[in-house]
Amino acid sequence: MDKATNVLLRQLKTQGFDVKRTRSLHYMIRKGGKFVTIIGSTPSEYRGRQNGLAALRRAGFVDPKRQTR
């Protein structure tokens, strides 16, 4: 797993998301028992990560990198 994915998973857990690794080595993200998205464990596709982050933001994830003053 790359460093960015590891950081993202830790942030998700601290914000109350449930993270479970699937048999295909992806990560299934849930919030309040409801499915949010699946993200890959490698940074192989840029748009896939961006689409996953968009789904997470719609579910209430606050990305510290995008915080404005």
C-alpha positions as CSV (number, residue, x, y, z in Angstrom):
1,M,0.0,0.0,0.0
2,D,1.3,3.4,-0.8
3,K,1.8,6.2,1.7
4,A,-1.1,8.4,0.4
5,T,-3.6,5.5,0.7
6,N,-2.4,4.7,4.2
7,V,-2.8,8.3,5.3
8,L,-6.3,8.4,3.7
9,L,-7.4,5.3,5.5
10,R,-6.3,6.6,8.9
11,Q,-8.1,9.9,8.3
12,L,-11.3,8.0,7.3
13,K,-11.2,5.9,10.5
14,T,-10.7,9.0,12.7
15,Q,-13.8,10.6,11.0
16,G,-16.0,7.6,11.8
17,F,-15.9,5.7,8.5
18,D,-15.7,1.9,8.5
19,V,-12.9,0.5,6.4
20,K,-12.8,-3.1,5.4
21,R,-10.3,-4.8,3.0
22,T,-11.9,-7.0,0.4
23,R,-10.7,-10.3,-1.0
24,S,-9.6,-8.5,-4.1
25,L,-7.3,-6.2,-2.0
26,H,-9.4,-3.1,-2.4
27,Y,-10.9,-1.1,0.5
28,M,-14.6,-0.9,1.0
29,I,-15.7,2.3,2.8
30,R,-18.9,2.6,4.7
31,K,-20.4,5.3,6.9
32,G,-23.2,4.5,9.3
33,G,-23.6,1.1,7.8
34,K,-24.2,2.5,4.3
35,F,-21.9,1.8,1.4
36,V,-19.9,4.9,0.2
37,T,-17.2,3.7,-2.2
38,I,-14.4,1.3,-2.9
39,I,-10.9,2.5,-3.3
40,G,-7.9,0.7,-4.7
41,S,-4.9,-0.2,-2.5
42,T,-2.4,1.1,-5.2
43,P,-2.2,4.4,-6.9
44,S,-2.5,2.8,-10.3
45,E,-5.2,5.1,-11.7
46,Y,-5.4,8.8,-10.8
47,R,-9.0,9.3,-11.8
48,G,-10.1,6.3,-9.8
49,R,-8.7,7.9,-6.6
50,Q,-10.2,11.3,-7.5
51,N,-13.7,9.7,-8.0
52,G,-13.4,7.8,-4.7
53,L,-12.5,11.1,-2.9
54,A,-15.4,12.8,-4.4
55,A,-17.8,10.1,-3.2
56,L,-16.2,10.3,0.3
57,R,-16.6,14.1,0.4
58,R,-20.3,13.7,-0.5
59,A,-20.6,11.3,2.4
60,G,-19.1,13.8,4.8
61,F,-15.4,13.2,4.7
62,V,-13.4,16.4,5.4
63,D,-10.0,16.3,3.6
64,P,-7.4,18.3,5.6
65,K,-5.5,19.0,2.4
66,R,-8.5,20.9,1.0
67,Q,-9.1,23.0,4.1
68,T,-9.0,26.7,3.4
69,R,-8.4,29.3,6.0
